[in-house]
Each structure stands twice: as C-alpha cells, then as structure tokens.
C-alpha cells in the first residue's frame, strides 16, 4: 500500500540509525506537511499539560571511540544519546524557548551554544587578549587549562533542574564520591537556594516542562536488556544537553570565582575613560574563560610569585570541582599550566620553573597530585605558547 511516507523507505540510507520509534528523520523531508500535522497536536498537548511521553525523556545510548586511549578503558569512549524523531522535534522547541532565559543565568565568560558570542574563536581571542595585555605590561602570566573527565555525565543536574532527585538520594551519591558531612550540608544548602530559572523570569509553564523533561531520564543500550533510569548528568546528543550543562556549570564557575576572589587570586585592571567609548574609567577582572566544559584560568602575578599563585589557584579549583562531583583530569597531556615569565626577576623565575617536572598540588583527599607544566597547550582547536607566539591552528 502506498502512503505519503512510502518515498522515505525508498530514499532513506539503510545504514542511518533510528531510535526506539523506528522512524528516521527523513520522514520530515519526504512528507513535511503530513509529519507536521501529526506532530503539531502532540507537541501542543505536551506543552499545555506538561505531561510528557516517556520517549521524550530518553533514547539509545551509543559509545563512540575517541581514538586516544586503549579501547579496554571506559575513558576511551564518548557517550552519545540518540533520541527518537518526536523527542528531537519537541526538544528543539523547548530549546528555542529557554535559550534566552538561560543566557541570564550564566557567567559572561561562558562561550559555546550561542552564548556570549558563541563561536569558539571568541573564546580563543579572549584568552589571547589577556596574554597580550600581560606581555605589553611586562606581567607574568600563567594559563591554567583544566580538563574535566566525563563532564556532561557527571554534572549535578539539580544545579539546573531543581527537583531531579530527593535530598536523601543526593546525600547518598555525594557520600559515594567522597563528600564529607560538612561538604554535603554546604552543597544541599546551596542547591536549595538555587532558583536559576525563576531568577531569569522563565514562565512557570516552561519551568514545569524542564522539570518534567529532565526529572528522571533513561537510556537503552544494545548490550543491556531493558532501560536504565538516571537522574544525574546531561546526555550529549540531546537538544537540551549543552544548555542544561552550561546553566549547571555556571553555578560551579560562580562558586570558584567567589573563592578565588576571597583569596585575592583574580587580577583586575582599570580601563581608562574613553578607551572603548566609556564615559568613565571601569575595572575589569581577568576571569576564567570557558567553552562548554573546557576552562582556562588566567593567573597574573610578578615573576617570583607566579608559580606559588598557580599552586593555590589550582588547589582551589580542584576542591571546588570535586565539591560538585566533577573530576579534574591530571593525567599527562590533559590539565596543564603554561607559563610566560616577564618583568623583574623573570629569568630567575623561569629557570626555577623549568627545573620542575610537574607542579605539585594538594588534592581534596590530602594526597599530592601532579599538574603538568608544558610550553605548548592545545585547547579547543588552538595552540597556546608560553611566549605568546601564534601557532598554526
């Protein structure tokens, strides 16, 4: 029998993946009007009632090899969730509606996902601008590049969606990853006081849809029977994954900023009146620059104190990440420090730093961790050199 969707079977690429509903996205291309008539009532109903289909909340999970480690290790794979046809359409609608509100919840140096200029080259230029400023004013500079292990699956979803799990469940999970009693109390207090979407004046109906969409999600894998429910992390590949991660990660970055500022570890400069059209002089701070889960912390100091300041900064960052269940990857070639010594005593400071095979820092559990000291660091497609020279991308 010939139907409006028959051309899809004939035209579709047989090796293209489909999800649980066995409907490929080619349906929308083959018969857009018919598909719109089918989906529009369903999507409107879900928006109006906040009563979502189970398929909206999950999908098929695939492990894609990164090609950077032995395939016998879990860190050698990147997880990607493939949602079904209807979930993608619904997720896209929700994404369009929450994007503007999400922008009001994040920090001004978070890039990616269309935020703050969005493009990766903006983040790159931001880092280089700070390095060039230090070079021009003969200030010593360190770029502390943090690499997070499995950031998207590990982020505390409750930072962005208030009712994803109960306090008891969260306490059990925090204990399981090594949180002490005081840290658990502090984390719960902070989470209870967080109302990011309400502060961004997000409509209540949209807040309800976010909570329903992300309260409890699920995945299915070819090697596992049935489906697995989960309430933490955000799944790469879904329409809301990057936005929810960015909003949740903003809370982490704000906490790090607060602690670094309390210890006077963030450098600030005064921009003269009229320099960029300002009517009066303004103060600006050299804050962290992030693109999704890739973060650079600029550290500015005189030559002889730069390494010590880097150690203290790294320890604060390591502790704050662990407080939110995130693990900073300190394996060789991952998180690292790039130094550029300038100004008085810079030769002496550089000589001392070059004798160090690594930067010793204290981990939250009291052990001594090793932070790589490198002369060139590759970060989101660009290479950063200690001396500030430009390198081929």
FENTAQUI-V733661 format. One record per residue. N is the residue number from 0. PSI is psi in whole degrees, -180 to 180 (none if undefined). Layout:
BEGIN
{{N PSI} {N PSI}}
END
This chain:
BEGIN
{{0 133} {1 130} {2 168} {3 -18} {4 -1} {5 -39} {6 -23} {7 -45} {8 -36} {9 -34} {10 -21} {11 147} {12 123} {13 -17} {14 -1} {15 139} {16 147} {17 164} {18 -155} {19 -32} {20 -5} {21 22} {22 119} {23 160} {24 -12} {25 -19} {26 -42} {27 -29} {28 -38} {29 -37} {30 70} {31 -40} {32 -45} {33 -40} {34 -40} {35 -39} {36 -32} {37 -42} {38 -35} {39 -49} {40 -38} {41 -46} {42 -41} {43 -42} {44 -43} {45 -38} {46 -41} {47 -36} {48 -16} {49 27} {50 103} {51 150} {52 148} {53 -34} {54 -23} {55 -28} {56 3} {57 -163} {58 -167} {59 131} {60 130} {61 143} {62 115} {63 127} {64 134} {65 -27} {66 15} {67 -4} {68 173} {69 137} {70 -1} {71 -7} {72 143} {73 -32} {74 -6} {75 0} {76 151} {77 127} {78 136} {79 129} {80 126} {81 110} {82 162} {83 176} {84 -47} {85 -40} {86 -37} {87 -42} {88 -44} {89 -44} {90 -37} {91 -38} {92 -44} {93 -42} {94 -47} {95 -36} {96 -31} {97 -13} {98 -47} {99 -36} {100 -37} {101 -35} {102 -31} {103 -9} {104 -14} {105 174} {106 161} {107 -1} {108 18} {109 122} {110 172} {111 158} {112 24} {113 8} {114 141} {115 40} {116 -28} {117 -52} {118 150} {119 -29} {120 -24} {121 -44} {122 -41} {123 -46} {124 -34} {125 -47} {126 -45} {127 -34} {128 -42} {129 -43} {130 -40} {131 -37} {132 -47} {133 -39} {134 -42} {135 -37} {136 12} {137 47} {138 143} {139 143} {140 143} {141 129} {142 111} {143 105} {144 120} {145 135} {146 121} {147 136} {148 124} {149 55} {150 -45} {151 -47} {152 -21} {153 -19} {154 143} {155 106} {156 -28} {157 -20} {158 -28} {159 -27} {160 111} {161 -37} {162 33} {163 -39} {164 164} {165 167} {166 -39} {167 -44} {168 -42} {169 -41} {170 -45} {171 -40} {172 -38} {173 -39} {174 -40} {175 -29} {176 13} {177 12} {178 138} {179 169} {180 -44} {181 -42} {182 -37} {183 -44} {184 -45} {185 -42} {186 -44} {187 -40} {188 -42} {189 -42} {190 -36} {191 -31} {192 -7} {193 121} {194 66} {195 -42} {196 -37} {197 -41} {198 -28} {199 9} {200 40} {201 134} {202 143} {203 -37} {204 -40} {205 -37} {206 -41} {207 -40} {208 -41} {209 -44} {210 -39} {211 -40} {212 -37} {213 6} {214 -64} {215 122} {216 173} {217 161} {218 156} {219 143} {220 153} {221 -33} {222 -5} {223 144} {224 144} {225 -160} {226 154} {227 126} {228 145} {229 154} {230 9} {231 160} {232 177} {233 139} {234 117} {235 138} {236 -19} {237 161} {238 -31} {239 -1} {240 -52} {241 -35} {242 -46} {243 -41} {244 -45} {245 -42} {246 -44} {247 -40} {248 -28} {249 -38} {250 -37} {251 -47} {252 -38} {253 -39} {254 -41} {255 -45} {256 -46} {257 -44} {258 -38} {259 -39} {260 -37} {261 -31} {262 6} {263 44} {264 -1} {265 124} {266 139} {267 150} {268 159} {269 124} {270 119} {271 155} {272 135} {273 -4} {274 -43} {275 29} {276 5} {277 149} {278 -10} {279 162} {280 143} {281 156} {282 136} {283 148} {284 145} {285 85} {286 173} {287 152} {288 125} {289 145} {290 104} {291 -116} {292 5} {293 120} {294 140} {295 129} {296 111} {297 129} {298 126} {299 132} {300 177} {301 163} {302 -44} {303 -21} {304 -1} {305 -45} {306 -45} {307 -40} {308 -36} {309 -40} {310 -48} {311 -43} {312 -45} {313 -38} {314 -39} {315 -46} {316 -45} {317 -44} {318 -45} {319 -41} {320 -45} {321 -31} {322 -28} {323 16} {324 13} {325 143} {326 121} {327 123} {328 112} {329 16} {330 154} {331 134} {332 1} {333 -111} {334 140} {335 169} {336 132} {337 118} {338 146} {339 97} {340 130} {341 164} {342 -169} {343 140} {344 18} {345 -35} {346 -43} {347 -45} {348 -40} {349 -41} {350 -43} {351 -42} {352 -37} {353 -19} {354 -17} {355 127} {356 -32} {357 168} {358 114} {359 129} {360 152} {361 125} {362 162} {363 -28} {364 4} {365 -10} {366 165} {367 121} {368 164} {369 121} {370 124} {371 137} {372 117} {373 161} {374 -23} {375 132} {376 130} {377 126} {378 121} {379 50} {380 -6} {381 155} {382 129} {383 130} {384 143} {385 -38} {386 -5} {387 4} {388 150} {389 141} {390 156} {391 141} {392 none}}
END
